[in-house]
Amino acid sequence: MNLRLLPALIVLLFAFSLSAACTGSGDPAGPSPQETATITETPAPTTTTVSLTPGPTETVPPGKEIEFEVMEGLTPTITDDLRIVFVGGKGQDFVKSIDVRVTKSTGEVVDETMQPIRGDELIIQNAKGENRVEISVTLVTGGPYKIIDRIVAVS
């Protein structure tokens, strides 16, 4: 009984393979030799909006807390500097990288990287006014975590 179904199955598969062939209108695909395709690219305008509004921050896992000091420079009456110092903390040995972004009141954005060494400091010059300070750390166990996002005034 199985041998009687085998020829019918072969004929059915053959019919399906013939009907699966590509059927088209007969026109060649793509542009004809007389036609040339013209592509013009217009670059999209890149407008980056800066915001002085702080956003949400994230908490590092327990036991991996990290501290920074963010303040006016050492001589605030002479210079308009912003000073950021890595203080350390329980999680200082887990820090892989520290990324700092300062958006000045003028709209200028300064991106810097700090070393995960206790006492490492970063001085942002000409930061008079209200500045948005964002500090993100990447831990060896994962990350990144935005741990600081606040306004710091330099008078």
C-alpha positions as CSV (number, residue, x, y, z in Angstrom):
1,M,0.0,0.0,0.0
2,N,2.9,2.4,0.7
3,L,4.3,1.7,-2.8
4,R,1.1,2.9,-4.4
5,L,1.4,6.3,-2.7
6,L,5.0,6.8,-3.6
7,P,4.5,7.6,-7.4
8,A,1.6,9.9,-6.5
9,L,3.8,11.8,-4.0
10,I,6.6,12.1,-6.6
11,V,4.2,13.5,-9.2
12,L,2.8,16.0,-6.6
13,L,6.2,17.2,-5.6
14,F,7.2,17.6,-9.3
15,A,4.1,19.7,-9.9
16,F,4.8,21.9,-7.0
17,S,8.4,22.5,-8.1
18,L,7.2,23.5,-11.6
19,S,4.6,25.9,-10.2
20,A,7.1,27.5,-7.8
21,A,9.1,28.9,-10.7
22,C,9.4,32.7,-11.0
23,T,6.6,34.2,-13.0
24,G,7.0,37.8,-14.1
25,S,5.7,40.3,-16.6
26,G,8.7,39.7,-18.9
27,D,10.1,43.1,-18.4
28,P,13.7,43.2,-17.1
29,A,14.2,44.3,-13.6
30,G,16.1,47.5,-12.9
31,P,16.8,50.5,-15.1
32,S,17.0,50.0,-18.9
33,P,20.3,50.9,-20.6
34,Q,18.8,54.2,-21.7
35,E,17.8,55.2,-18.2
36,T,20.2,56.3,-15.5
37,A,19.3,56.4,-11.9
38,T,20.1,59.7,-10.2
39,I,20.4,59.7,-6.4
40,T,20.9,62.9,-4.6
41,E,21.6,63.0,-0.9
42,T,20.7,65.9,1.2
43,P,22.2,65.8,4.7
44,A,19.7,66.1,7.5
45,P,20.3,69.1,9.7
46,T,21.8,68.1,13.0
47,T,20.4,70.2,15.7
48,T,21.6,69.2,19.2
49,T,19.5,70.7,21.9
50,V,21.2,71.2,25.2
51,S,19.2,71.2,28.4
52,L,20.1,72.6,31.7
53,T,17.3,70.6,33.4
54,P,18.6,67.7,35.4
55,G,17.3,64.3,34.7
56,P,16.9,61.1,36.8
57,T,19.9,59.4,38.4
58,E,20.5,55.8,39.1
59,T,21.7,54.1,42.3
60,V,24.7,51.8,42.1
61,P,24.3,48.3,43.8
62,P,24.7,48.2,47.5
63,G,28.3,48.1,48.7
64,K,29.5,49.9,45.5
65,E,28.7,53.4,46.5
66,I,30.9,56.2,45.0
67,E,31.3,59.8,46.0
68,F,32.3,63.0,44.1
69,E,32.7,66.6,45.2
70,V,31.3,69.1,42.8
71,M,32.0,72.7,43.7
72,E,33.3,76.1,42.6
73,G,37.1,76.2,42.0
74,L,39.6,76.7,44.7
75,T,39.7,80.5,44.1
76,P,36.1,81.4,43.1
77,T,36.7,85.1,43.5
78,I,39.6,85.1,41.0
79,T,38.5,82.4,38.4
80,D,35.2,81.1,37.2
81,D,36.1,77.4,37.5
82,L,34.1,74.4,38.3
83,R,35.9,71.6,40.2
84,I,35.0,67.9,40.3
85,V,36.9,65.6,42.5
86,F,36.6,61.8,42.8
87,V,36.4,61.1,46.5
88,G,36.1,57.3,46.3
89,G,33.8,55.2,48.4
90,K,33.0,51.5,49.0
91,G,32.8,50.9,45.3
92,Q,35.9,52.7,44.1
93,D,37.7,49.4,43.3
94,F,34.8,48.4,41.0
95,V,35.0,51.6,38.9
96,K,36.0,50.9,35.3
97,S,35.5,54.4,33.9
98,I,34.1,57.8,34.8
99,D,32.5,60.1,32.2
100,V,31.7,63.7,33.0
101,R,29.5,66.0,30.9
102,V,29.2,69.6,31.9
103,T,26.6,71.8,30.1
104,K,27.6,75.4,30.8
105,S,25.1,78.2,31.1
106,T,26.3,79.4,27.7
107,G,25.1,76.2,26.1
108,E,28.7,74.8,25.6
109,V,29.0,71.1,26.3
110,V,32.2,69.8,27.8
111,D,32.8,66.0,27.8
112,E,35.7,64.7,29.8
113,T,36.9,61.4,31.3
114,M,38.3,61.0,34.8
115,Q,40.5,58.3,36.2
116,P,39.1,56.1,38.9
117,I,41.8,57.1,41.3
118,R,40.9,58.7,44.6
119,G,41.7,62.4,44.5
120,D,41.6,62.7,40.7
121,E,40.1,66.1,39.8
122,L,38.7,67.8,36.8
123,I,38.7,71.6,36.4
124,I,36.2,73.1,34.0
125,Q,37.2,76.7,33.2
126,N,35.0,79.6,32.4
127,A,32.0,78.1,34.0
128,K,30.4,81.2,35.4
129,G,26.6,80.8,36.0
130,E,24.5,77.7,36.4
131,N,26.0,74.6,35.0
132,R,24.5,71.1,34.6
133,V,26.9,68.4,35.8
134,E,26.3,64.8,34.8
135,I,28.6,62.1,36.0
136,S,28.2,58.5,34.8
137,V,30.4,55.6,36.1
138,T,30.8,52.2,34.5
139,L,31.6,49.4,37.0
140,V,33.5,46.2,36.1
141,T,30.3,44.3,37.1
142,G,28.2,46.3,34.6
143,G,26.8,49.7,34.1
144,P,26.9,52.6,33.2
145,Y,25.1,54.4,36.1
146,K,24.3,58.1,35.9
147,I,24.9,58.9,39.6
148,I,25.0,62.7,39.5
149,D,22.8,65.0,37.4
150,R,22.4,68.4,39.0
151,I,22.9,72.2,38.7
152,V,26.0,73.7,40.2
153,A,26.2,77.5,40.3
154,V,29.6,79.2,39.9
155,S,29.5,82.9,40.9
